[in-house]
Structure formats: C-alpha cells, structure tokens
Amino acid sequence: MIYLVPILLIFAGLVLLTGGGEFLVRGSSALAAALHISPLVIGLTVVAFGTSAPELAVTVASSIAGETDIAVGNVVGSNICNVLFILGVSAMVAPLFASSKLVRLDVPLMIGASVFTYLLCLDGQITRLDGVILFTCLVAYITWSVRQSRRERLAVQQEYAAEFGETEPATTRRMMLNVALCAGGLVLLAFGSDWMVRGATGLARLFGVSDLVIGLTIVAIGTSLPEAAASVVASYRGERDIAVGNVIGSNLFNLLCVLGLGSIFAPQPITVSPIALRADFPVMIAVAVACLPVFFTGRQVTRANGTMLFGFYIAYLTDLVLRAMEAPFADDFRTIMVFFVIPLTALTLAFSAVRTVQVRRKNW
C-alpha cells in the first residue's frame, strides 16, 4: 500500500503530461501553419518543442526542488530514448527518409550541442551562465530556421499543401482557440510535471534506487511519450519530415532549452553526477553520432536500422537495471556491449556508408 501513492502520482502525471503535450502541439502547429512554415521546420521546432514541453516542465520543477539528478537524468535519458526507442519504433512502423538538410545541418547541430553540453558539465555543474549560453544558442537556431523557411515562400506553401492539404484561412476566432489550446496545455504540463517529480522521487527512495536511474528511465520514458506518439503517428501517415524532424528537434530543445531554463531558474547550480558524466553522457553523444551514418546510407532509416536502434535501447535499459541492482555480471555485460557489439555495429554502418558513396559515384 505504501507504494500505491507514488505510483498513482506518476501515472496521473503521465496522463496530464501527455494531454498537455497534445494540446500544446495541436495549438502551436496550427499557429505555425497559419504562417506557412514548412513541415520540416514545424517538425524541428514547433512539434519538437511542443512534445518536449513535458521534459521542460519536469526539469524546471526538479531543478527548483533541488532534485538535480532527476533534472539531468531526464534530459540525457530522453535524448537517448528519442533516437534509440522513438526513431527505432517509428522506422519499424514505416521506413523513414531524411532530407538532405537534416543530414547536412541539423544532425551535426545535434551532435555539436551534445558535445558542447557535455563540455559545460565537466566541472560537475551547470551554472546559470551556462544556462544563458545554452538558451541563447536555441534562440539563434530558431531564428535562423524560421528565416530560412520564410525565404522559400512559394515552395514552402506547396510543400505544406502536399503534406497536410490546403489550410483554412486563419480567422481571429480560430487563432484565439489555438492560443487557448496552448495555454491549457501549459497548465496541464505544470500540474503533471509536479506530480511526476513527486511520484518518481518517492518511488526511488522507497526502493533505494538513485534519483539518476529513475530520471534516466521512468521519468525520461514518461516525458518522451508525446514525442513517441507524434513520431509514430507521423510515420504511419507518411509525414516523414515531421517524424524525423521531431526527434532531432526534440534533442536540440532538451539540451539547449530544457537544461538552459532549468539551470536559469534553479536557486543553485545544477549538480551533474560523476556517474552520468562517465557513463550516460558518452552514450548520449554516441547515439547522436550514430544518426549520421544511419541517415547517410541512402538518407533513410530502414526497418532493419529501426530494429537495431530499438535493440540498443533495450541493451541500455538492461545496463541501467544491472547497475542499479549492483549485479555481479554488470561489468561483463557492459564489456561485451562496449568492446564487441557496438564496434561491430559501427563497422557495419561504416561499410554501408562507403558502399553508398561508391554507388552514388558510379551513378554520377
């Protein structure tokens, strides 16, 4: 019975976070559509940022409450979950095709943001100044993306019409309704994040599991549900730019905005666990880097690629559980993954990339 209250809080928090994210995505997407922003930019910014709102709400609430391990674990765990789980499952539903802009610009930006955030955390904390720097980078990225999209004008409108169909004229009443959806979503996210943090920390203490592990697993997966729903549905409907752009954009948002605002509003600098620096941050960076060869081989994520990504996520969760349980064979499992499975996969992806380049040169 003692476990019932935190479990109910987590479940109720997830429901509110999912509902709030849905309202926010619907309202913000409609507002963006009225401005004729391209589907890829909508996926990279509006949908990605809207579905990442639960991570923002949870991380800011955790930072203010002093639960820094949950704040950091939520961001790192969500980024790993976005690529390995969400992108993997979406590709298993239907193969995903990445635009040249993603391969050329946005994926390298995600890798750069991951490495830059890791470097800021090497001193064991994320200060308010670090947060301002991260958030400034996000503002610059959004400004550039929107300007690039608006420059396309006619091409953007044709792309949007082909992707979603012709949109109805934006009336004042419709705009107010969309603003109300955004506001309602934010209210649900505020309550949901508070309940989620309370439930997760309570459950962690009852089971003797560290806040970091809870943040990397339960909270990270829970707050990633909106991204999962958006990407899987987009994949099923053939809206490939939104499906892939949502994942890449969400990862950028998590690092630059979620951690940035979390550290800005936190009363003290956010402490970064040495375990997270040693184990989980490198995994997050490796996962981001893995997107390049996956997308580069034909600029698509096949069902086989998706199955591989999903398998790695199961392996990552297994490693977390073994570490939390202090299992005697935990080190053996990690050794097999680090020195055998991962290098073999990297070699396979590199070989596929080389073969793709050779084929393209022959076609030229």
Summary of the structure (lengths in Angstrom):
residues: 364
radius of gyration: 20.1
end to end distance: 68.0
largest distance: 68.0
contacts: 1363
relative contact order: 0.21
helix: 85%
strand: 2%
